[in-house]
Amino acid sequence: MEIHIREKCADCGGYGRIGHPRWILFFQEHPELSPDTYTGRQATPEEIRAWFEEHGYRYLQFPPREIPCSSCGGSRQIEEWVSVKQLLELLAAQK
């Protein structure tokens, strides 16, 4: 016997979206501009354009900052069928 379970996606935290890999790289190379370490300084359009053009993107064709989570497909949750034994093990691990 199997049971259908849904859990909040651990990869996106239940948000359904993740940062685009190129934007993550941009902010790793420019941590002072990252929203996570906000310093009051924002990247100028020229800085952003120059960086993305160096990485093969053309002006006005930059990737979106966020994309659907590859683990949950943007649904915000992971769904799977598990056996009763697996379910009991999952519940025991949460205690």
C-alpha positions as CSV (number, residue, x, y, z in Angstrom):
1,M,0.0,0.0,0.0
2,E,1.3,3.5,-0.9
3,I,0.3,6.9,0.3
4,H,0.5,10.2,-1.7
5,I,2.4,12.8,0.3
6,R,3.2,16.4,-0.4
7,E,6.1,18.3,1.2
8,K,7.3,21.9,0.9
9,C,10.2,21.9,-1.6
10,A,13.5,22.1,0.2
11,D,15.4,23.5,-2.7
12,C,13.3,26.6,-3.1
13,G,11.9,26.8,0.4
14,G,8.4,26.5,-0.9
15,Y,8.8,29.7,-3.0
16,G,8.6,27.9,-6.4
17,R,11.3,29.9,-7.9
18,I,15.1,30.0,-7.6
19,G,17.8,32.5,-8.7
20,H,19.0,32.2,-12.3
21,P,22.5,30.7,-12.3
22,R,24.0,33.7,-14.1
23,W,22.5,36.2,-11.7
24,I,23.8,34.1,-8.8
25,L,27.3,34.2,-10.4
26,F,26.9,38.0,-10.9
27,F,26.1,38.5,-7.3
28,Q,28.9,36.2,-6.2
29,E,31.4,38.3,-8.2
30,H,29.8,41.5,-6.9
31,P,28.7,40.7,-3.3
32,E,28.4,44.4,-2.5
33,L,25.5,44.6,-5.0
34,S,23.7,41.5,-3.8
35,P,20.2,42.0,-2.3
36,D,21.3,39.5,0.5
37,T,24.1,41.9,1.6
38,Y,22.5,45.2,0.8
39,T,25.0,48.0,1.2
40,G,22.9,50.8,-0.2
41,R,24.7,50.7,-3.5
42,Q,22.8,49.3,-6.5
43,A,24.4,48.1,-9.8
44,T,24.0,50.6,-12.6
45,P,22.5,49.4,-15.8
46,E,25.9,49.9,-17.4
47,E,27.6,47.6,-14.9
48,I,24.9,44.9,-15.4
49,R,25.0,45.2,-19.2
50,A,28.8,45.1,-19.3
51,W,29.0,42.0,-17.1
52,F,26.3,40.1,-19.0
53,E,27.8,41.0,-22.4
54,E,31.1,39.6,-21.2
55,H,29.3,36.4,-20.4
56,G,27.6,36.1,-23.8
57,Y,24.3,37.9,-23.4
58,R,23.2,40.6,-25.7
59,Y,21.6,43.9,-24.5
60,L,18.0,43.5,-23.5
61,Q,18.3,39.7,-23.7
62,F,19.5,39.2,-20.1
63,P,18.1,36.2,-18.3
64,P,15.3,36.7,-15.7
65,R,16.5,37.0,-12.1
66,E,14.4,34.1,-11.1
67,I,13.4,30.9,-12.8
68,P,11.0,28.1,-11.8
69,C,12.6,25.7,-9.3
70,S,14.0,22.6,-11.1
71,S,13.0,20.3,-8.3
72,C,9.4,21.2,-7.9
73,G,8.8,22.8,-11.3
74,G,7.4,25.9,-9.6
75,S,4.7,24.0,-7.8
76,R,6.3,24.9,-4.4
77,Q,5.9,21.3,-3.2
78,I,7.3,17.8,-3.9
79,E,4.8,15.1,-4.3
80,E,5.5,11.4,-4.2
81,W,4.1,8.1,-3.4
82,V,5.6,6.3,-0.4
83,S,5.0,3.0,1.3
84,V,3.5,3.0,4.8
85,K,6.9,1.9,6.1
86,Q,8.6,4.9,4.5
87,L,5.9,7.2,5.8
88,L,6.4,6.0,9.4
89,E,10.2,6.4,9.0
90,L,9.7,10.0,7.7
91,L,7.4,10.8,10.7
92,A,9.8,9.3,13.2
93,A,12.7,11.4,11.7
94,Q,10.7,14.6,12.2
95,K,10.4,14.1,16.0
